[in-house]
């Protein structure tokens, strides 16, 4: 690019790239504009191009058969220094172009050029809509006016592209924000598990028809043992790490389709399938053993984690409170006996 410009080249290139037009696929709307330009001006060549840092790239071209050229052979780069329009009736008599190899050659030398500047909203030159011929010539006033009108249509297409891109970006951001809000509404912020509200909603939707034949639904209520002591001895920050650690261990033990929730404080609850009371007890013990065998290591500190587990068969025909009360009673029995696993049985 020539250096004696009235604009900042770095800013111009940044603006050009913000349109995200370079190296895009051919589009019929741009092709229609150059076909009209060639017909109106009666030229064999018409181009919509954009001037990049080291090349001119053609969004649409007629009569050239190429997609870009190096910048040093570009005639259009000189047009960027004009206010609106650059017309060279004979390129071999103009100091800006007479040394250009595309002009000086014997075969298919470019002898005529007329280009209307394509500008950004803030007036920065981005490229041109131009017509070229192999013979020196002139354009009528009407042809020049129509070339400018086609240039305006090109700029409208560019602005439409910019606005469309901004709208898509905003829609994507809104979609992401909506998903994030939905996630936060259903997720415990500390452990990433379901929160109480989301878990209760799953219980409402639970029905035997959604589960395998001859298998029952089981509520598992898990309470970390001596959690208050952990908070008092190590601080609440370590307490939060223990809760996260416990959640991670339980997720590994349970299946992905089992609903696992942080019920509140140091309590967790899960809804899962079990075929028998023996299997229910086995699941509870396996989870408890996994916690006790996986202490939390933090620097030179090792925090032992254990839990008590209360189990109760989930009956969709009963109220939520009744179902959870049954699991809570089983948990109370387990803790009263010093920890372990208990399954609720009706008296």
C-alpha positions in Angstrom: 0.0 0.0 0.0 1.2 3.6 -0.6 2.1 5.3 2.6 0.7 8.7 2.0 -2.8 7.8 3.0 -5.4 9.9 4.8 -6.4 6.9 6.9 -4.7 4.6 9.3 -3.9 1.4 7.4 -4.0 -0.8 10.5 -7.4 0.5 11.4 -8.6 0.0 7.8 -7.5 -3.6 7.8 -9.1 -4.2 11.1 -12.3 -2.8 9.8 -12.2 -4.9 6.7 -11.7 -8.1 8.6 -14.5 -7.2 10.9 -16.9 -7.7 7.9 -15.6 -11.3 7.7 -15.9 -11.1 3.9 -12.4 -12.2 2.9 -12.1 -15.8 1.4 -15.8 -16.4 1.6 -17.7 -18.4 -1.1 -19.1 -16.8 -4.2 -22.6 -15.3 -3.8 -25.2 -14.7 -6.5 -26.0 -11.2 -5.2 -22.4 -10.0 -5.7 -22.2 -11.8 -9.1 -25.4 -10.0 -10.2 -23.8 -6.6 -9.5 -20.7 -7.2 -11.5 -22.7 -8.6 -14.4 -24.8 -5.4 -14.4 -21.7 -3.3 -14.2 -20.1 -5.0 -17.2 -23.3 -4.7 -19.2 -23.9 -1.0 -18.3 -20.2 0.0 -19.0 -19.8 -2.4 -21.9 -16.6 -3.9 -20.6 -15.3 -7.5 -20.7 -14.1 -7.3 -17.1 -15.9 -6.4 -13.9 -14.8 -7.0 -10.3 -15.8 -6.5 -6.7 -12.5 -6.7 -4.8 -11.2 -6.0 -1.3 -7.7 -4.7 -0.6 -6.0 -6.9 2.1 -2.5 -6.3 3.6 -0.6 -8.0 0.8 -3.2 -8.9 -1.9 -6.4 -7.9 -3.6 -9.1 -10.5 -3.2 -12.1 -10.8 -5.5 -15.5 -11.4 -4.0 -16.9 -11.5 -7.5 -15.2 -11.3 -10.9 -16.1 -11.5 -14.5 -13.5 -11.9 -17.3 -10.4 -12.6 -15.2 -10.8 -16.2 -14.0 -8.8 -15.7 -10.8 -9.6 -15.1 -7.2 -6.8 -12.8 -6.1 -3.6 -11.1 -7.2 -0.5 -9.8 -5.3 -1.0 -6.2 -4.1 1.9 -4.9 -6.2 0.0 -5.5 -9.5 -3.2 -4.1 -8.2 -4.6 -1.1 -9.9 -7.4 -0.8 -7.4 -4.9 -0.1 -4.5 -4.4 3.3 -6.0 -8.2 3.9 -5.9 -8.1 3.8 -2.1 -6.4 7.2 -2.1 -9.3 8.8 -4.0 -12.4 10.2 -2.4 -15.0 8.3 -4.3 -14.0 7.3 -7.9 -10.9 6.6 -9.9 -11.1 6.6 -13.7 -8.0 6.0 -15.9 -8.9 6.3 -19.5 -5.5 5.0 -20.7 -3.5 3.2 -18.1 -0.2 3.5 -20.2 -0.3 7.3 -19.9 -1.0 7.4 -16.2 2.1 7.5 -13.9 0.3 5.3 -11.3 -0.2 2.4 -13.7 2.1 2.6 -16.7 4.7 0.4 -15.0 2.2 -2.3 -14.0 3.0 -5.6 -15.8 -0.7 -6.1 -16.4 -0.7 -2.8 -18.3 2.7 -3.0 -20.1 2.3 -6.5 -21.5 1.5 -7.2 -25.2 -1.3 -9.7 -24.7 -4.5 -8.8 -22.9 -3.0 -5.7 -21.4 -5.4 -3.8 -19.2 -5.7 -0.3 -20.8 -8.8 1.1 -19.1 -9.9 1.2 -15.5 -12.9 2.7 -13.6 -13.4 1.9 -10.0 -16.0 3.2 -7.4 -14.8 3.0 -3.8 -16.5 0.6 -1.4 -16.3 2.2 2.1 -17.2 1.2 5.6 -19.8 3.1 7.6 -17.1 5.3 9.1 -15.7 6.1 5.6 -12.7 3.8 5.5 -11.9 2.4 1.9 -12.2 -1.3 1.8 -12.1 -2.1 -2.0 -13.8 -1.2 -5.2 -16.4 -2.2 -7.7 -14.5 -1.7 -10.9 -14.7 -2.3 -14.6 -11.7 -2.8 -17.0 -11.1 -3.1 -20.7 -8.3 -4.0 -23.0 -8.7 -0.8 -25.0 -8.4 2.9 -23.8 -11.9 4.4 -23.6 -14.2 6.7 -21.6 -17.5 6.3 -19.7 -20.5 8.5 -20.1 -21.9 10.5 -17.2 -24.9 8.1 -17.0 -22.5 5.0 -16.9 -20.5 6.6 -14.1 -23.7 7.3 -12.1 -24.9 3.8 -12.6 -21.5 2.4 -11.5 -21.8 4.4 -8.3 -25.3 3.1 -7.8 -24.1 -0.5 -8.1 -21.3 0.4 -5.6 -24.0 1.6 -3.2 -25.8 -1.8 -3.5 -22.5 -3.5 -2.8 -22.0 -1.5 0.4 -25.6 -2.3 1.4 -24.8 -6.0 1.0 -21.7 -5.6 3.2 -23.6 -3.8 5.9 -26.3 -6.4 5.8 -23.6 -9.0 6.3 -22.2 -7.1 9.2 -25.6 -6.7 10.9 -26.5 -10.3 10.2 -23.2 -11.5 11.8 -23.8 -9.2 14.9 -27.4 -10.6 15.2 -26.2 -14.2 15.0 -23.5 -13.4 17.6 -26.2 -11.9 19.9 -28.5 -14.8 19.4 -25.7 -17.3 20.2 -24.9 -15.3 23.3 -28.6 -15.3 24.3 -28.8 -19.0 23.7 -25.7 -19.6 25.8 -27.1 -17.3 28.6 -30.4 -19.1 28.5 -28.7 -22.5 28.8 -26.5 -21.2 31.6 -29.5 -19.8 33.5 -31.3 -23.1 33.0 -28.3 -25.0 34.2 -27.9 -22.7 37.3 -31.6 -23.1 38.0 -31.2 -26.9 38.2 -27.6 -27.3 39.5 -26.0 -27.0 42.9 -23.4 -24.3 42.5 -20.8 -26.1 44.7 -20.9 -29.7 43.5 -22.5 -29.4 40.1 -25.1 -32.0 41.1 -28.9 -31.5 40.8 -30.2 -29.1 43.3 -33.2 -29.8 45.5 -35.7 -28.1 43.3 -34.5 -30.1 40.2 -34.5 -33.4 42.1 -38.0 -32.9 43.4 -39.1 -32.2 39.8 -37.6 -35.5 38.8 -39.4 -37.3 41.6 -42.7 -35.9 40.4 -42.0 -37.2 36.9 -40.9 -40.6 38.1 -43.2 -43.6 37.3 -42.7 -47.3 37.2 -43.4 -47.3 33.4 -40.2 -45.4 32.8 -38.2 -48.1 34.6 -37.3 -51.6 33.7 -39.8 -54.4 34.3 -39.5 -56.1 37.7 -37.2 -53.5 39.0 -38.1 -50.9 41.7 -37.1 -47.3 42.3 -35.0 -46.6 45.4 -34.3 -43.5 47.3 -30.8 -43.3 48.8 -30.2 -40.6 51.4 -26.5 -40.1 52.2 -25.2 -38.0 55.2 -21.4 -37.4 55.6 -20.3 -38.4 59.1 -18.7 -35.9 61.4 -18.9 -33.1 58.8 -19.2 -30.4 61.4 -15.9 -31.7 62.9 -14.2 -31.4 59.5 -15.4 -27.8 59.2 -14.3 -26.9 62.7 -10.9 -28.6 62.3 -9.9 -27.7 58.8 -12.1 -24.7 57.9 -15.1 -24.2 55.6 -12.9 -24.1 52.5 -11.8 -27.7 53.2 -15.4 -28.6 54.0 -16.4 -27.4 50.5 -13.6 -29.5 49.0 -14.9 -32.6 51.0 -18.4 -32.0 49.6 -17.1 -31.8 46.1 -14.9 -34.9 46.6 -17.9 -36.9 48.0 -20.0 -35.8 45.0 -17.3 -37.0 42.6 -17.0 -40.4 44.3 -20.7 -40.9 44.3 -21.0 -40.0 40.6 -18.4 -42.6 39.8 -20.3 -45.3 41.8 -23.8 -44.5 40.5 -24.8 -44.8 36.8 -25.3 -41.8 34.6 -29.0 -42.3 34.5 -29.3 -42.3 38.3 -30.5 -38.9 39.6 -28.0 -37.6 42.2 -28.6 -34.4 44.2 -27.1 -32.4 46.9 -30.0 -32.3 49.2 -28.6 -29.6 51.5 -25.6 -29.1 53.8 -23.8 -32.4 54.0 -26.7 -34.5 52.7 -27.0 -36.1 49.3 -29.9 -38.0 47.8 -30.2 -40.3 44.8 -33.0 -42.0 42.9 -31.9 -45.3 41.3 -33.1 -48.7 40.4 -32.7 -51.9 42.4 -34.1 -55.4 42.0 -34.3 -56.5 45.6 -33.7 -55.4 49.2 -30.4 -57.2 49.2 -29.3 -55.4 46.1 -30.4 -52.1 47.6 -28.3 -52.7 50.7 -25.4 -53.8 48.5 -25.5 -50.5 46.5 -25.5 -48.5 49.7 -22.6 -50.4 51.1 -20.6 -50.1 47.9 -21.1 -46.3 47.9 -20.2 -46.1 51.6 -17.0 -48.2 51.1 -16.0 -46.1 48.1 -16.2 -42.9 50.2 -14.2 -44.4 53.1 -11.6 -45.9 50.8 -11.0 -42.6 49.0 -9.8 -40.0 51.5 -9.3 -36.4 50.4 -5.7 -35.4 50.0 -4.8 -31.8 50.2 -1.1 -31.0 50.5 0.2 -32.7 53.6 -3.4 -33.1 54.9 -5.5 -36.2 54.5 -9.2 -35.9 55.4 -11.0 -39.2 55.9 -14.5 -39.2 54.5 -17.3 -41.6 55.6 -21.0 -41.5 55.4 -24.2 -43.1 56.7 -26.8 -44.2 54.2 -30.6 -44.5 54.5 -32.6 -46.4 51.8 -36.3 -46.5 51.1 -38.3 -47.9 48.2 -39.8 -45.0 46.2 -43.6 -45.2 45.7 -44.8 -42.8 43.1 -48.4 -43.1 44.5 -47.2 -41.6 47.8 -46.4 -38.0 48.5 -42.9 -36.7 48.1 -42.7 -35.9 51.8 -43.7 -39.4 52.7 -41.1 -41.0 50.4 -38.3 -38.8 51.7 -39.4 -39.2 55.3 -39.0 -43.0 54.9 -35.4 -42.6 53.6 -34.7 -40.1 56.4 -35.9 -42.5 59.0 -33.6 -45.2 57.6 -30.7 -42.7 57.7 -31.6 -41.8 61.3 -31.4 -45.5 62.2 -28.0 -45.9 60.5 -26.5 -42.9 62.3 -28.0 -44.0 65.7 -26.1 -47.3 65.3 -22.8 -45.4 64.6 -23.0 -45.3 60.8 -23.7 -47.9 58.1 -26.6 -48.7 55.7 -30.2 -49.1 56.7 -33.3 -49.9 54.5 -36.6 -48.5 55.7 -39.2 -51.1 56.4 -42.8 -50.2 57.4 -43.7 -51.2 61.0 
